[in-house]
Amino acid sequence: MPQGYKKSGSLRKVFKKMPGGESKLTYLARNPSVHKCAECGKELKGIPRLSSTKAKNTPKTKKRPERPYGGYLCSSCARKKIVQEVRRS
């Protein structure tokens, strides 16, 4: 019988091949969801899909693009936003 935290569905079930040739059921954490643009909802490029514990130990420059609105807006939406700001001022 699996332990309680393994029955919740938050962990995914994977069959691993063991050295003896038999396969064993193991429980692995699920991948986090893909980050999306705040305006259009498109997938953001350049942002890794890391768990919170791995993201904590990753440098800040590896977590999001080095540009204005990097990690928040996709490149096309960021470009539109910057053009709007320049036209207003």
C-alpha positions as CSV (number, residue, x, y, z in Angstrom):
1,M,0.0,0.0,0.0
2,P,1.5,3.4,-0.9
3,Q,2.1,6.1,1.6
4,G,-0.5,8.8,2.0
5,Y,1.4,11.6,0.2
6,K,1.9,9.2,-2.8
7,K,-1.9,8.7,-3.2
8,S,-2.8,12.3,-3.7
9,G,-2.0,12.5,-7.4
10,S,0.4,15.4,-7.0
11,L,3.3,13.0,-7.8
12,R,3.4,11.2,-11.1
13,K,3.9,7.4,-11.3
14,V,6.8,6.2,-13.4
15,F,8.0,2.7,-14.0
16,K,11.8,2.5,-13.6
17,K,13.9,-0.4,-14.9
18,M,16.0,-1.9,-12.1
19,P,19.4,-3.5,-12.5
20,G,17.9,-7.0,-12.1
21,G,15.7,-6.5,-15.1
22,E,12.4,-6.0,-13.2
23,S,10.5,-2.7,-13.4
24,K,9.6,-0.8,-10.2
25,L,6.9,1.8,-9.7
26,T,8.5,5.1,-8.5
27,Y,6.9,8.5,-7.7
28,L,8.3,11.7,-9.2
29,A,7.3,15.3,-8.9
30,R,5.4,16.8,-11.8
31,N,7.0,19.4,-14.0
32,P,5.7,23.0,-13.3
33,S,3.5,24.6,-15.9
34,V,4.9,26.8,-18.7
35,H,5.1,30.5,-17.9
36,K,2.7,32.6,-20.0
37,C,2.6,36.2,-21.2
38,A,0.5,38.5,-19.0
39,E,-1.2,40.1,-22.0
40,C,-1.6,37.6,-24.8
41,G,-1.1,34.3,-22.9
42,K,1.6,33.1,-25.2
43,E,4.3,30.8,-23.9
44,L,7.4,32.8,-22.6
45,K,10.7,31.9,-24.2
46,G,13.9,31.8,-22.1
47,I,12.3,30.9,-18.8
48,P,13.1,27.4,-17.5
49,R,10.5,25.1,-16.1
50,L,12.0,24.6,-12.6
51,S,10.6,23.6,-9.3
52,S,10.6,26.2,-6.6
53,T,13.6,24.6,-4.8
54,K,15.7,24.4,-8.0
55,A,14.7,27.9,-9.0
56,K,15.8,29.2,-5.6
57,N,19.4,28.0,-6.3
58,T,19.5,29.2,-9.9
59,P,21.1,32.7,-10.7
60,K,18.6,35.5,-11.4
61,T,20.0,36.0,-14.9
62,K,19.2,32.4,-15.8
63,K,15.5,32.7,-14.7
64,R,14.3,35.4,-17.1
65,P,15.5,37.3,-20.2
66,E,17.6,40.5,-19.6
67,R,15.2,43.0,-21.2
68,P,12.4,45.3,-20.0
69,Y,9.4,43.3,-19.0
70,G,11.5,40.1,-19.3
71,G,9.8,37.1,-17.7
72,Y,6.4,39.0,-17.6
73,L,5.6,39.9,-21.3
74,C,6.5,38.1,-24.5
75,S,8.8,39.9,-26.8
76,S,6.1,41.2,-29.2
77,C,3.9,42.5,-26.3
78,A,7.0,44.1,-24.7
79,R,7.8,45.8,-27.9
80,K,4.3,47.2,-28.3
81,K,4.4,48.4,-24.6
82,I,7.7,50.2,-25.1
83,V,6.5,51.9,-28.3
84,Q,3.4,53.1,-26.4
85,E,5.4,54.5,-23.6
86,V,7.7,56.3,-25.9
87,R,4.8,57.9,-27.8
88,R,3.2,59.1,-24.6
89,S,6.2,60.9,-23.3
